Amino acid sequence: MRLRDHLHEAFLALQTKAWAVPAPVRRFARAVMNRVVSSEESPALEPWDTPLVPGMSPISLADAVALPPNAREPHDAGPAVSQRSRGHCLVLTDVLDVGGVDEFAALLARRLASVGWSVSVIKTGAPGGYLAEQLIAEGVQVMEAQSPAELEAALRGLNPDVVSAHAPASWCLGTVRLLKLPIVETLHGAPTPLTTDWRSEPERSTSITAFVAVSQFVRQHYLSGNPQYPADAVITVPIGYDPAARPRADRNISRGWLGLTTEFLFTSLGRCSAEKNTYGLIDAFADMARSAPDSHLLVAGRVDDPNYARHVVKLIGAQPRDVRVRIHLRENTSVVPAVLSASDCFVMDSFYEGWGMASVEALAAGLPIIRSDTGGAVEQVGPNGQRGYLVGNPVGCSGSVTWDSIARWRFSEQPNKAELSSAMLAAVEARDSWSHQRESIASKSMSLFPIADFVRQHAEILERAAAHPDSVAFAQAAGANSPVIRQDGSRP
């Protein structure tokens, strides 16, 4: 065994016992492990041109995506709230590539112009990125700033009225605070509550005018960790579905591209990572697959941790051949509409989510969803399982999720395994019923999470922040002359 492998095993053992190890030791071990992991290559994933069913001859990807979608909506957020200009909003984010936070920041950058804001974007992390290139091609100003001096120069040049911040680094907030610009920070989930330093958060949050939480789950976690912050300055705005970004594709062509005929396809779109719990999902599917021999599981997303991915690949390899050939671990894809159109059910077994944009996109494609109990799951599944199945959190209780509990359970048989397997089997057995509900699920979901409401609420929160930069004043500003938005994002 290589020295690197011995180090991995030692660190994994330490993380598995993390709740009994002092925090400074855990932080040091995690930092060293990240250095080791970052130097390693990811295991080979299944290529996208391989049919899901062995022996089938899939049609080409070009044929699948070239077909006109059967429901293409215009790229429009609805009529503008006002013809007047609201001012200049700066969208501040770390990365603009393919992640959920990236998609959210890009969505605001694209849509705020329809409600009176001019928009620029500054990204402070790695150069380039898929979404950065897309925004630039669409005419959105995207700048890069990788130091306080570069950020300060860019901010002084742009002179924005308000900053919309998405997972900002602490040095970024310090620079924005220096220029006395109002900040509206979106709480996407992580770092709340997984990695937030609650001891320093009260001081850090004094520079934040208001927070937007992507779900009530996230809002409640934040206020429980930082009760000193004005509660009326933490507002829930669920993420809207953008039909222009994910036009629906033809189901028959999409299934032909993947080499499917009558098989039942579960799909999960998300990073191969401990937080997304790829290991637990595959473990539960493997148990269920013995009772549903025509079921397949497709997991697609970038690999965040090569070592974690190796454990996932090892788990797949340990299954009987008739099961492992039906588990497909693939890279991120740019043809999400085709993947969702080909699928029969979307499943996500995350330890923690803020909202879950991928599952909303699945609902808008007409799929029932299976979600573990974490942010956004209750709202998306709906009462009495109207749009799918809600199962317990992989650690047993959504309120007890921490990095330590994730480390404890990530490679173990998880408390929700039997429940998740049962929900997946129930979805297979009810396939005809769910198939007949595809259009109603899609229609209802798009009405529940409208993009127009999402954009207008953000626009009004940003406007209030520009007028009332102090969080206390912001919280008190919901008077006759200010937009009135409830804490849950609704309007009276």
C-alpha positions as CSV (number, residue, x, y, z in Angstrom):
1,M,0.0,0.0,0.0
2,R,1.3,3.5,-0.9
3,L,2.2,6.0,1.8
4,R,-0.6,8.2,0.4
5,D,-3.1,5.3,0.9
6,H,-1.9,4.8,4.5
7,L,-2.4,8.5,5.1
8,H,-5.9,8.3,3.7
9,E,-6.9,5.4,6.0
10,A,-5.5,7.2,9.0
11,F,-7.4,10.4,8.3
12,L,-10.6,8.5,7.5
13,A,-10.3,6.7,10.8
14,L,-9.8,10.0,12.6
15,Q,-12.8,11.5,10.8
16,T,-15.0,8.5,11.7
17,K,-14.2,9.2,15.3
18,A,-14.3,12.9,14.9
19,W,-16.9,13.6,17.6
20,A,-14.4,12.4,20.2
21,V,-11.5,14.4,18.9
22,P,-10.8,18.0,19.9
23,A,-11.8,20.6,17.3
24,P,-8.2,21.9,16.7
25,V,-7.0,18.4,15.9
26,R,-9.9,17.8,13.5
27,R,-9.3,21.1,11.7
28,F,-5.6,20.2,11.3
29,A,-6.3,16.7,10.1
30,R,-8.9,17.9,7.6
31,A,-6.4,20.5,6.2
32,V,-3.7,17.9,5.8
33,M,-6.2,15.5,4.2
34,N,-7.3,18.1,1.7
35,R,-3.7,18.7,0.7
36,V,-3.2,15.0,0.1
37,V,-6.5,14.6,-1.8
38,S,-5.9,17.6,-4.0
39,S,-2.8,16.0,-5.4
40,E,-4.6,12.8,-6.5
41,E,-6.5,12.0,-9.7
42,S,-10.2,11.0,-9.6
43,P,-11.2,7.5,-10.5
44,A,-12.4,6.9,-14.1
45,L,-16.1,7.5,-14.4
46,E,-18.5,5.9,-17.0
47,P,-18.4,7.9,-20.2
48,W,-21.5,9.5,-21.5
49,D,-21.4,7.7,-24.9
50,T,-21.8,4.4,-23.1
51,P,-25.5,3.1,-23.2
52,L,-27.0,2.5,-19.8
53,V,-28.2,-0.9,-21.0
54,P,-25.4,-3.2,-22.2
55,G,-25.8,-4.2,-25.8
56,M,-28.0,-1.3,-26.8
57,S,-27.0,1.2,-29.6
58,P,-27.8,4.7,-28.4
59,I,-28.5,7.5,-30.9
60,S,-25.9,10.3,-30.9
61,L,-25.9,13.1,-28.4
62,A,-26.2,15.6,-31.2
63,D,-29.4,14.0,-32.4
64,A,-30.8,14.1,-28.9
65,V,-30.2,17.7,-28.1
66,A,-30.8,19.1,-31.7
67,L,-34.5,18.1,-31.6
68,P,-36.7,21.1,-30.8
69,P,-37.9,20.8,-27.1
70,N,-41.6,20.2,-26.7
71,A,-42.0,23.1,-24.2
72,R,-39.7,26.1,-24.6
73,E,-40.7,29.1,-22.6
74,P,-39.4,32.6,-23.4
75,H,-36.4,33.9,-21.4
76,D,-38.5,36.4,-19.4
77,A,-39.2,37.0,-15.8
78,G,-42.5,38.8,-16.5
79,P,-43.3,42.5,-16.8
80,A,-41.0,44.8,-14.9
81,V,-42.3,46.0,-11.5
82,S,-41.4,49.5,-12.5
83,Q,-40.0,51.3,-15.5
84,R,-37.7,53.3,-13.3
85,S,-34.1,52.3,-12.7
86,R,-33.5,50.9,-9.3
87,G,-29.7,51.3,-9.5
88,H,-26.6,49.2,-9.9
89,C,-26.3,45.8,-8.2
90,L,-23.0,44.0,-7.9
91,V,-23.2,40.2,-7.8
92,L,-20.2,39.0,-5.8
93,T,-19.4,35.3,-5.9
94,D,-16.4,33.0,-5.6
95,V,-16.9,30.6,-8.6
96,L,-19.0,30.7,-11.7
97,D,-18.8,27.2,-13.0
98,V,-21.4,24.4,-12.6
99,G,-22.4,24.3,-8.9
100,G,-25.7,25.3,-7.3
101,V,-24.4,28.5,-5.8
102,D,-22.9,29.3,-9.2
103,E,-26.3,28.7,-10.9
104,F,-28.0,30.9,-8.4
105,A,-25.6,33.9,-8.8
106,A,-25.9,33.6,-12.6
107,L,-29.6,33.5,-12.4
108,L,-29.7,36.8,-10.6
109,A,-27.1,38.3,-12.9
110,R,-29.3,37.4,-15.9
111,R,-32.7,38.3,-14.4
112,L,-32.4,41.4,-12.3
113,A,-32.3,43.7,-15.4
114,S,-35.9,42.8,-16.1
115,V,-36.9,44.5,-12.8
116,G,-35.0,47.7,-13.1
117,W,-31.5,46.8,-11.9
118,S,-28.3,47.2,-13.9
119,V,-25.9,44.3,-13.0
120,S,-22.2,43.5,-12.9
121,V,-20.5,40.4,-11.6
122,I,-17.2,40.1,-9.7
123,K,-15.8,36.6,-9.1
124,T,-13.0,36.2,-6.6
125,G,-12.0,32.5,-7.0
126,A,-10.5,30.4,-9.8
127,P,-10.4,32.2,-13.2
128,G,-12.9,31.3,-15.9
129,G,-15.7,28.8,-15.4
130,Y,-18.6,27.5,-17.5
131,L,-21.2,30.0,-16.3
132,A,-18.8,32.9,-16.4
133,E,-18.2,32.2,-20.1
134,Q,-21.9,32.0,-20.7
135,L,-22.7,35.3,-18.9
136,I,-20.0,37.1,-20.9
137,A,-21.4,35.7,-24.1
138,E,-24.8,37.0,-23.1
139,G,-23.4,40.5,-22.5
140,V,-23.2,40.5,-18.7
141,Q,-20.1,42.3,-17.3
142,V,-18.0,39.7,-15.4
143,M,-14.8,40.8,-13.7
144,E,-12.2,38.9,-11.7
145,A,-10.6,40.1,-8.5
146,Q,-8.3,37.8,-6.5
147,S,-7.0,40.1,-3.9
148,P,-8.4,42.9,-1.6
149,A,-6.6,45.5,-3.8
150,E,-8.1,44.2,-7.0
151,L,-11.6,44.0,-5.4
152,E,-11.4,47.5,-4.0
153,A,-10.3,48.9,-7.4
154,A,-13.1,47.1,-9.2
155,L,-15.7,48.3,-6.6
156,R,-14.6,51.9,-6.8
157,G,-14.8,51.7,-10.6
158,L,-18.2,50.2,-10.6
159,N,-19.6,52.2,-7.7
160,P,-22.6,49.9,-7.1
161,D,-25.6,50.8,-4.9
162,V,-25.8,47.4,-3.3
163,V,-23.8,44.1,-3.3
164,S,-25.5,40.7,-3.6
165,A,-23.1,38.3,-2.0
166,H,-22.9,34.5,-2.5
167,A,-20.6,32.4,-0.3
168,P,-18.2,35.4,0.0
169,A,-14.7,35.0,1.5
170,S,-14.1,36.9,4.7
171,W,-11.5,39.2,3.0
172,C,-14.2,40.1,0.4
173,L,-16.6,41.3,3.1
174,G,-13.8,43.3,4.7
175,T,-13.2,45.2,1.5
176,V,-16.9,45.8,0.9
177,R,-17.3,47.0,4.4
178,L,-14.3,49.4,4.0
179,L,-16.2,51.1,1.1
180,K,-19.4,51.2,3.3
181,L,-21.5,49.4,0.7
182,P,-24.7,47.6,1.8
183,I,-24.6,43.9,1.5
184,V,-27.3,41.3,1.0
185,E,-25.9,37.9,1.6
186,T,-27.7,34.8,0.4
187,L,-27.6,31.8,2.7
188,H,-27.5,28.9,0.3
189,G,-27.2,26.2,3.0
190,A,-23.6,25.4,3.6
191,P,-21.8,27.3,5.2
192,T,-25.0,27.4,7.4
193,P,-24.9,25.5,9.6
194,L,-22.1,23.1,8.6
195,T,-19.0,25.3,8.7
196,T,-20.1,28.6,10.1
197,D,-18.0,29.7,13.1
198,W,-20.8,30.8,15.3
199,R,-18.4,32.4,17.8
200,S,-17.4,35.0,15.2
201,E,-20.6,35.1,13.2
202,P,-22.3,37.9,15.4
203,E,-19.3,40.2,14.7
204,R,-19.1,39.2,11.0
205,S,-22.8,39.7,10.4
206,T,-22.6,43.4,11.6
207,S,-21.4,44.2,8.1
208,I,-24.4,42.4,6.5
209,T,-27.5,44.6,5.8
210,A,-29.8,41.6,5.3
211,F,-29.7,37.9,4.6
212,V,-31.8,36.0,2.1
213,A,-32.3,32.3,3.1
214,V,-33.2,29.9,0.3
215,S,-35.5,27.9,2.6
216,Q,-37.2,28.2,6.0
217,F,-34.9,25.4,7.1
218,V,-31.8,27.5,6.4
219,R,-33.4,30.6,8.0
220,Q,-34.2,28.8,11.2
221,H,-30.7,27.3,11.4
222,Y,-29.1,30.7,10.9
223,L,-31.2,32.5,13.5
224,S,-30.7,29.7,16.1
225,G,-26.9,30.1,15.6
226,N,-26.9,33.9,15.5
227,P,-30.0,35.0,17.6
228,Q,-28.6,38.5,18.0
229,Y,-29.2,39.3,14.4
230,P,-32.5,41.1,13.6
231,A,-34.9,38.3,12.6
232,D,-36.8,40.6,10.2
233,A,-33.6,41.1,8.3
234,V,-33.4,37.4,7.4
235,I,-36.0,36.7,4.7
236,T,-36.8,33.4,3.0
237,V,-37.1,33.5,-0.8
238,P,-37.3,30.0,-2.3
239,I,-35.3,29.6,-5.6
240,G,-37.5,30.0,-8.6
241,Y,-37.5,27.7,-11.6
242,D,-36.0,29.2,-14.7
243,P,-37.7,27.5,-17.8
244,A,-35.4,29.3,-20.2
245,A,-32.3,27.7,-18.7
246,R,-33.8,24.2,-18.7
247,P,-36.2,23.8,-21.7
248,R,-37.8,20.4,-21.7
249,A,-36.5,17.9,-24.2
250,D,-38.3,15.1,-26.1
251,R,-38.5,12.0,-23.9
252,N,-38.3,9.4,-26.6
253,I,-35.3,10.9,-28.2
254,S,-33.6,11.4,-24.8
255,R,-34.2,7.8,-23.8
256,G,-32.9,6.6,-27.1
257,W,-29.7,8.7,-26.5
258,L,-29.1,6.8,-23.2
259,G,-29.9,3.4,-24.7
260,L,-33.1,2.9,-22.7
261,T,-36.3,1.1,-23.7
262,T,-38.7,0.0,-20.9
263,E,-36.2,0.3,-18.0
264,F,-37.0,2.5,-15.0
265,L,-34.4,5.2,-14.5
266,F,-33.6,6.9,-11.2
267,T,-31.4,10.0,-11.7
268,S,-29.5,12.1,-9.2
269,L,-27.7,15.3,-10.3
270,G,-25.1,16.6,-7.9
271,R,-21.5,16.5,-6.9
272,C,-19.9,13.2,-5.9
273,S,-19.2,14.3,-2.4
274,A,-19.8,13.4,1.2
275,E,-22.3,16.2,1.7
276,K,-24.4,14.9,-1.2
277,N,-24.1,11.4,0.2
278,T,-23.4,9.6,-3.1
279,Y,-22.3,6.5,-1.1
280,G,-25.5,6.2,0.9
281,L,-27.7,6.6,-2.2
282,I,-25.9,3.9,-4.1
283,D,-25.9,1.6,-1.0
284,A,-29.7,2.0,-0.7
285,F,-30.3,1.5,-4.4
286,A,-28.2,-1.7,-4.5
287,D,-30.5,-3.2,-1.9
288,M,-33.7,-2.1,-3.7
289,A,-32.3,-3.2,-7.2
290,R,-32.6,-6.9,-6.3
291,S,-36.4,-6.4,-6.2
292,A,-36.6,-4.3,-9.3
293,P,-34.4,-5.9,-11.9
294,D,-35.2,-3.4,-14.7
295,S,-34.2,-0.3,-12.5
296,H,-31.1,1.8,-13.2
297,L,-29.5,4.6,-11.2
298,L,-27.6,7.4,-12.9
299,V,-25.6,9.7,-10.7
300,A,-24.0,12.7,-12.6
301,G,-21.9,15.4,-11.2
302,R,-18.3,16.6,-10.7
303,V,-16.0,14.8,-8.3
304,D,-15.1,17.0,-5.4
305,D,-13.0,14.5,-3.4
306,P,-11.1,11.8,-5.4
307,N,-10.7,9.7,-2.2
308,Y,-14.5,9.8,-1.5
309,A,-15.1,8.9,-5.2
310,R,-12.8,5.9,-4.9
311,H,-14.9,4.6,-2.0
312,V,-18.0,5.0,-4.1
313,V,-16.5,3.2,-7.0
314,K,-15.3,0.4,-4.6
315,L,-18.9,0.1,-3.3
316,I,-20.3,-0.3,-6.8
317,G,-17.6,-2.9,-7.6
318,A,-18.6,-4.9,-4.5
319,Q,-22.2,-5.5,-5.8
320,P,-23.3,-8.6,-7.7
321,R,-22.8,-8.1,-11.5
322,D,-26.5,-7.9,-12.2
323,V,-26.7,-4.9,-9.8
324,R,-23.5,-3.1,-10.5
325,V,-24.1,-2.9,-14.3
326,R,-27.2,-0.9,-13.4
327,I,-25.4,1.8,-11.4
328,H,-23.9,4.6,-13.5
329,L,-21.5,7.2,-12.1
330,R,-20.8,9.9,-14.6
331,E,-19.4,13.4,-14.8
332,N,-21.4,16.6,-14.9
333,T,-23.3,17.1,-18.1
334,S,-24.5,20.2,-20.0
335,V,-27.6,18.4,-21.4
336,V,-29.6,18.2,-18.2
337,P,-33.0,18.6,-19.9
338,A,-32.3,15.4,-21.9
339,V,-31.2,13.5,-18.8
340,L,-34.3,14.5,-16.9
341,S,-36.7,13.8,-19.8
342,A,-35.3,10.3,-20.0
343,S,-35.7,9.7,-16.3
344,D,-38.6,8.3,-14.3
345,C,-37.8,9.5,-10.8
346,F,-35.3,12.0,-9.3
347,V,-33.6,11.0,-6.0
348,M,-31.4,12.9,-3.6
349,D,-30.1,11.5,-0.3
350,S,-28.1,14.5,0.8
351,F,-27.0,15.0,4.4
352,Y,-27.5,18.7,3.9
353,E,-29.1,21.0,1.3
354,G,-30.1,24.6,1.5
355,W,-32.9,24.3,-1.1
356,G,-32.0,21.8,-3.9
357,M,-32.2,23.4,-7.3
358,A,-31.7,20.1,-9.1
359,S,-34.8,18.6,-7.6
360,V,-36.9,21.7,-8.5
361,E,-35.7,21.3,-12.1
362,A,-36.7,17.6,-12.0
363,L,-40.2,18.5,-10.7
364,A,-40.5,21.1,-13.6
365,A,-39.6,18.2,-15.9
366,G,-42.6,16.3,-14.5
367,L,-40.6,13.8,-12.4
368,P,-41.6,12.6,-8.9
369,I,-38.8,13.2,-6.5
370,I,-37.4,11.2,-3.5
371,R,-35.6,13.5,-1.0
372,S,-34.0,13.1,2.4
373,D,-35.3,15.4,5.0
374,T,-33.2,18.6,4.7
375,G,-33.6,22.1,3.3
376,G,-36.4,22.5,0.8
377,A,-37.5,18.9,0.9
378,V,-40.9,19.4,2.6
379,E,-41.9,22.2,0.3
380,Q,-40.9,20.4,-2.8
381,V,-42.4,17.0,-2.1
382,G,-45.6,18.6,-1.0
383,P,-48.2,17.5,1.5
384,N,-49.1,13.8,1.7
385,G,-46.4,13.0,-1.0
386,Q,-48.1,14.9,-3.8
387,R,-44.9,15.1,-5.8
388,G,-42.9,12.2,-4.4
389,Y,-41.5,10.7,-1.2
390,L,-39.9,12.3,1.8
391,V,-37.5,10.0,3.8
392,G,-35.5,10.6,6.9
393,N,-32.1,12.3,7.0
394,P,-29.1,10.0,6.6
395,V,-27.9,10.8,10.1
396,G,-31.4,10.3,11.5
397,C,-32.3,13.9,12.4
398,S,-31.8,16.8,10.0
399,G,-31.2,19.1,13.0
400,S,-28.1,17.1,14.0
401,V,-26.2,17.3,10.8
402,T,-22.6,18.5,11.2
403,W,-19.4,17.7,9.4
404,D,-18.6,15.4,12.2
405,S,-21.9,13.5,11.9
406,I,-21.3,13.3,8.1
407,A,-17.8,11.9,8.7
408,R,-19.3,9.3,11.1
409,W,-22.0,8.0,8.8
410,R,-20.6,8.6,5.3
411,F,-19.3,5.0,4.8
412,S,-21.6,3.2,7.2
413,E,-25.1,1.8,6.8
414,Q,-27.2,4.9,7.5
415,P,-30.3,5.2,9.6
416,N,-32.5,6.0,6.6
417,K,-31.3,3.2,4.3
418,A,-34.3,0.9,4.6
419,E,-36.7,3.8,4.3
420,L,-35.0,5.1,1.2
421,S,-34.9,1.7,-0.4
422,S,-38.6,1.3,0.2
423,A,-39.4,4.7,-1.3
424,M,-37.4,3.8,-4.4
425,L,-39.2,0.5,-4.8
426,A,-42.6,2.2,-4.3
427,A,-41.7,4.6,-7.1
428,V,-41.0,1.7,-9.4
429,E,-44.2,0.0,-8.5
430,A,-46.2,3.2,-9.0
431,R,-44.5,4.0,-12.3
432,D,-47.7,4.1,-14.4
433,S,-49.4,6.4,-11.9
434,W,-46.4,8.8,-11.8
435,S,-46.1,8.6,-15.6
436,H,-49.7,9.8,-16.0
437,Q,-49.0,12.7,-13.6
438,R,-45.9,14.1,-15.4
439,E,-47.6,17.1,-16.9
440,S,-49.6,17.9,-13.8
441,I,-46.4,17.7,-11.7
442,A,-44.5,20.0,-14.1
443,S,-47.4,22.5,-14.2
444,K,-47.9,22.6,-10.5
445,S,-44.2,22.9,-9.7
446,M,-43.6,25.8,-12.1
447,S,-46.6,27.6,-10.5
448,L,-45.2,26.9,-7.0
449,F,-41.7,28.2,-7.7
450,P,-42.2,31.0,-10.3
451,I,-39.1,32.7,-11.5
452,A,-40.9,36.1,-11.7
453,D,-41.7,36.1,-8.0
454,F,-38.2,35.1,-7.1
455,V,-36.6,37.9,-9.1
456,R,-39.0,40.6,-7.9
457,Q,-38.5,39.6,-4.3
458,H,-34.8,39.8,-4.6
459,A,-35.1,43.1,-6.4
460,E,-37.2,44.6,-3.6
461,I,-34.9,43.3,-0.9
462,L,-31.9,44.8,-2.7
463,E,-33.7,48.1,-3.1
464,R,-34.6,48.2,0.6
465,A,-31.0,47.4,1.5
466,A,-29.7,50.2,-0.7
467,A,-32.0,52.6,1.1
468,H,-31.4,51.3,4.6
469,P,-27.8,49.8,4.8
470,D,-28.0,49.1,8.6
471,S,-29.6,45.7,9.4
472,V,-31.8,47.2,12.2
473,A,-33.1,50.0,9.9
474,F,-33.6,47.4,7.2
475,A,-35.7,45.3,9.5
476,Q,-37.9,48.3,10.5
477,A,-38.3,49.6,6.9
478,A,-41.3,47.5,5.9
479,G,-43.6,50.5,6.1
480,A,-45.9,52.2,3.6
481,N,-43.1,53.4,1.4
482,S,-41.1,50.1,1.3
483,P,-41.9,46.8,-0.3
484,V,-43.5,44.5,2.3
485,I,-42.1,41.0,2.2
486,R,-42.8,38.4,4.9
487,Q,-40.0,36.4,6.5
488,D,-41.1,33.4,4.4
489,G,-40.8,35.4,1.1
490,S,-44.6,35.8,0.6
491,R,-46.5,39.1,0.3
492,P,-49.6,40.1,2.3
